[in-house]
């Protein structure tokens, strides 16, 4: 069965500093990996995905993530955090092995707090 | 930008009552999903729907739950007899087609069962 772990409930970073939100996953087959962000009273908003190809993927609002197969990780990064980046971030995986279906399995979420 | 819309934003109901949560997926999308998030817990998959039938469902999606696409735009989740433990945020999502990988989510409906 597929699973996702986000080991940090909250990440605090000062504005202008780099940020990293960690995610590790477990699947039977090859993973499709996603990051979503949730602002207050809003839905889950797609940020970026890894399907195949380059391990470093770039997404919305200057975010990027690096797929690391050997470490089964897909950490979210941004070189310079903004206060407006403060939100709840979810990592998700879809297992592409046979019979795995097409549902997403989510991590528990990490709250990012960027302070001025 | 097209969005998935969900109504109502908050539903309060008494235990044992039936509730219907409504979703309008993005108009040209073909795959539809319901997920839920109990307060403080992970977002969990409930069911996926394609071509007017359920394609997958989780263990959570028992006989008390049903989904329907009654017309060309709405996608509903019905809970026949609500229980206290059904209290959660329910998210609807849609995906364009088999070649697309991104699921787009609505803002959710918070269901409170009293």
Interface residues (C-beta under 8 A of the other chain):
Chain A: X32 X34 X36 X41 X42 X43 X44 X45 X46 X49 X51 X90 X92 X94 X101 X102 X103 X104 X105 X106 X107 X108 X109
Chain B: X4 X6 X9 X31 X33 X35 X41 X42 X43 X44 X45 X48 X55 X56 X58 X91 X93 X95 X101 X102 X103 X104 X105 X106 X107 X108
